[in-house]
Amino acid sequence: MVQSVTRALTLLNEVANYPEGVGVRQLSRDVGLKVPTAQALLKTLARMGFLDFDLQARRYRIGFAVMGLANSINNNDRLTTLCREAVEDLVADFGETALAGSLQGNRVGVIHSSFPDQPLAVEYREQFLEHPHTLAVGKVLLCHEESSFIRAYAEQEPLSDLGANAPSTVDELLSELNQVRHQGYAEAINVGAQGIDAFAVPIYDKQRTCKVAIGCSAPIARVSPRKRTLMLARLFEHAEYISEQFFGVANEV
């Protein structure tokens, strides 16, 4: 992976967290880059139209080029519709939270999520979810990335600070993601001692690459072995259907 590209995209994602704009020194602190390095990358992104620089306020904001890309994604709403239908179906069937997402830099971008109207439901209210390797959907997405990407990701994550039942070293992370890819689904059990059980499956395209995943989350006390089996089976069914309808290929489950 080209380091400058990774850094530029990391900066772009970070600017998106500041709707009112953000200065270069704050961005440098946020992403852990020296000011001259961050400044050079930000100027390049601004020249390409991905960022807008306010000379008076000395702040960067998301530019029109990013908005153009976003519009092209939004115009292709078939995938979003399929994911929404699958997520809502899972919530109706099992009374638990469901989520479809894709990897956006070092975060999971939520395509659609929904949770039941009952006590102790798992809720995802953010558009972007941090620490993908602690999420079942995130594990599925990460395990289909190249090892160089995963190592670069791990270097930016506080692996040893994320609590119980989460990989605390790069080797542990690589081993866990390798297992996820081999078994074809991911599970995140009581990560950070939060009492949540979550599982997710990949949605493949024609090249058998995975850029979208779908999963369910529930309090551990509500996940019996039978319910876990049924939810996984339904997840695979929805993933296969979306692959067929959107990408023109069935999953090899």
C-alpha positions as a printed Julia matrix, in Angstrom:
253×3 Matrix{Float64}:
   0.0     0.0     0.0
   1.31    3.46   -0.91
   1.88    5.33    2.35
   1.12    8.78    0.95
  -2.24    7.59   -0.39
  -3.14    6.06    2.96
  -2.2     9.26    4.77
  -4.13   11.45    2.35
  -7.27    9.35    2.68
  -6.9     9.29    6.46
  -6.75   13.09    6.45
  -9.77   13.29    4.16
 -11.78   11.08    6.49
 -10.7    13.17    9.48
 -11.75   16.45    7.84
 -15.21   14.91    7.41
 -15.51   14.85   11.21
 -15.38   18.67   11.28
 -18.41   20.15    9.44
 -17.32   23.68   10.35
 -13.79   23.11    9.1
 -10.5    22.28   10.81
  -6.96   23.63   10.81
  -3.84   21.78    9.81
  -2.38   21.62   13.33
  -5.5    19.98   14.74
  -5.57   17.5    11.87
  -1.88   16.73   12.42
  -2.58   15.9    16.05
  -5.65   13.85   15.17
  -3.9    11.57   12.68
  -0.4    11.59   14.14
   1.43   13.3    11.29
   3.98   16.1    11.37
   2.53   19.46   10.34
   4.63   19.85    7.13
   3.64   16.36    5.98
  -0.04   16.95    6.68
   0.09   20.38    5.05
   1.57   19.02    1.81
  -1.09   16.3     1.57
  -3.92   18.71    2.4
  -2.79   21.14   -0.29
  -2.78   18.32   -2.85
  -6.29   17.26   -1.84
  -7.43   20.88   -2.11
  -5.92   21.26   -5.59
  -7.82   18.15   -6.68
 -11.07   19.54   -5.32
 -11.47   17.0    -2.52
 -10.98   19.71    0.09
 -11.88   23.38    0.22
  -9.55   25.77    2.06
 -10.99   28.87    3.73
  -8.18   31.43    3.52
  -9.73   33.71    6.12
 -10.49   31.04    8.71
  -7.44   28.94    7.76
  -9.56   25.8     7.83
 -10.15   22.87    5.54
 -13.59   21.53    4.66
 -14.82   18.71    2.44
 -14.75   19.83   -1.21
 -17.07   19.41   -4.17
 -15.12   16.45   -5.61
 -16.06   14.38   -2.56
 -19.66   15.5    -2.9
 -19.59   14.37   -6.51
 -18.38   10.94   -5.48
 -21.05   10.77   -2.79
 -23.73   11.64   -5.32
 -22.57    8.86   -7.63
 -22.87    6.41   -4.75
 -26.27    7.72   -3.73
 -27.5     7.44   -7.31
 -26.72    3.75   -7.19
 -29.35    3.15   -4.55
 -30.19   -0.42   -5.54
 -27.6    -1.85   -3.15
 -28.78    0.45   -0.37
 -32.35   -0.63   -0.94
 -31.44   -4.32   -0.88
 -29.44   -3.86    2.33
 -32.24   -1.88    3.96
 -34.8    -4.54    3.11
 -32.56   -7.3     4.46
 -31.8    -5.43    7.69
 -35.44   -4.64    8.38
 -36.41   -8.24    7.61
 -33.86   -9.53   10.13
 -35.13   -7.17   12.83
 -38.72   -8.27   12.16
 -37.79  -11.96   12.21
 -35.64  -12.04   15.33
 -36.36   -8.89   17.3
 -32.67   -7.98   17.38
 -30.46   -5.32   15.86
 -29.18   -5.7    12.28
 -26.6    -3.75   10.32
 -25.16   -3.59    6.81
 -21.89   -1.74    6.3
 -18.77   -1.22    4.23
 -15.2    -0.35    5.14
 -14.5     3.38    4.86
 -10.85    3.95    5.67
 -10.34    2.68    9.21
 -14.02    2.73   10.07
 -17.19    0.88    9.15
 -19.56    3.08    7.17
 -23.16    2.19    7.99
 -25.26    1.53    4.89
 -28.33    0.8     6.98
 -28.99   -0.25   10.56
 -32.12   -0.88   12.57
 -32.91   -1.99   16.1
 -36.04   -3.36   17.78
 -38.27   -1.44   20.14
 -37.43   -3.39   23.25
 -35.22   -2.99   26.33
 -31.48   -3.65   26.05
 -31.4    -3.47   22.27
 -28.04   -2.83   20.64
 -28.1     0.57   18.91
 -25.83    1.92   16.16
 -26.62    5.61   15.81
 -23.39    6.82   14.22
 -22.76    6.92   10.47
 -19.23    5.61   11.0
 -18.22    2.99   13.57
 -14.75    3.01   15.08
 -12.48   -0.01   15.67
 -13.89   -2.36   12.98
 -11.91   -5.34   14.32
 -14.11   -5.3    17.44
 -17.29   -5.6    15.35
 -18.49   -8.74   13.58
 -19.28   -6.76   10.41
 -15.88   -5.07   10.65
 -14.05   -8.39   11.01
 -15.7    -9.72    7.86
 -14.69   -6.63    5.91
 -11.13   -6.52    7.26
 -10.4   -10.19    6.63
 -10.93   -9.67    2.89
  -8.34   -6.87    2.73
  -4.68   -7.4     1.87
  -2.33   -8.13    4.77
  -0.48   -4.86    4.12
  -3.72   -2.94    4.67
  -4.47   -4.89    7.84
  -1.01   -4.23    9.25
  -1.28   -0.53    8.47
  -4.71   -0.51   10.09
  -3.37   -2.27   13.19
  -0.59    0.28   13.57
  -3.2     3.03   13.97
  -5.44    1.12   16.36
  -4.98    1.0    20.17
  -5.15   -2.78   20.13
  -4.11   -3.26   23.75
  -6.62   -0.71   25.08
  -9.94   -2.02   23.76
 -10.83   -4.38   26.57
 -11.57   -8.05   26.95
 -12.14  -10.47   24.07
 -10.55   -8.19   21.47
  -7.16   -8.97   19.84
  -4.43   -7.08   21.68
  -1.55   -7.64   19.24
  -1.08   -7.56   15.48
  -0.44  -11.33   15.41
  -3.65  -12.0    17.33
  -5.57   -9.78   14.92
  -4.13  -11.47   11.84
  -4.85  -14.91   13.29
  -8.44  -14.02   14.12
  -9.11  -12.49   10.7
  -7.61  -15.53    9.0
 -10.02  -17.72   10.96
 -12.95  -15.52    9.97
 -12.08  -15.78    6.3
 -11.65  -19.55    6.56
 -14.98  -20.19    8.29
 -16.92  -17.7     6.17
 -18.46  -15.61    8.94
 -17.42  -13.55   11.96
 -18.55  -13.47   15.55
 -17.78  -10.9    18.22
 -18.6   -12.23   21.68
 -18.68   -9.92   24.7
 -16.0    -7.6    23.3
 -15.06   -5.03   25.91
 -17.23   -6.95   28.39
 -20.31   -5.23   26.95
 -22.48   -8.34   27.07
 -23.16   -8.37   23.32
 -23.0   -11.24   20.86
 -22.73  -10.27   17.2
 -22.19  -12.18   13.98
 -21.86  -11.18   10.34
 -21.38  -12.62    6.86
 -19.86  -11.3     3.62
 -21.72  -10.11    0.55
 -19.56  -11.09   -2.45
 -19.28   -9.62   -5.92
 -18.37  -11.49   -9.1
 -14.66  -11.46   -8.22
 -15.4   -12.98   -4.81
 -14.29   -9.8    -3.14
 -16.22   -8.47   -0.18
 -16.91   -4.76    0.18
 -20.19   -5.08    2.05
 -21.16   -7.2     5.06
 -24.37   -7.78    6.96
 -24.79   -8.81   10.57
 -26.91   -9.06   13.71
 -26.24   -8.06   17.32
 -28.03   -8.95   20.54
 -27.5    -9.17   24.29
 -25.75  -12.46   25.01
 -28.56  -13.56   27.35
 -31.0   -13.56   24.41
 -28.83  -15.6    22.03
 -29.53  -19.29   22.5
 -27.65  -21.84   20.38
 -30.77  -22.38   18.27
 -31.36  -18.66   17.78
 -27.71  -18.18   16.82
 -27.99  -20.94   14.21
 -31.21  -19.52   12.77
 -29.84  -15.97   12.61
 -26.65  -17.07   10.86
 -28.67  -19.08    8.35
 -30.86  -16.07    7.58
 -27.82  -13.81    7.27
 -26.33  -16.14    4.65
 -29.65  -16.23    2.81
 -29.83  -12.44    2.66
 -26.18  -12.15    1.65
 -26.67  -14.63   -1.18
 -29.81  -12.85   -2.35
 -28.09   -9.45   -2.43
 -25.13  -10.96   -4.29
 -27.47  -12.44   -6.87
 -29.64   -9.34   -7.27
 -26.93   -6.68   -7.26
 -23.73   -8.4    -8.34
 -25.19  -11.2   -10.44
 -23.53  -14.04   -8.55
 -24.52  -16.35   -5.71
 -22.48  -16.9    -2.57
 -20.78  -20.23   -2.18
 -22.06  -20.96    1.28
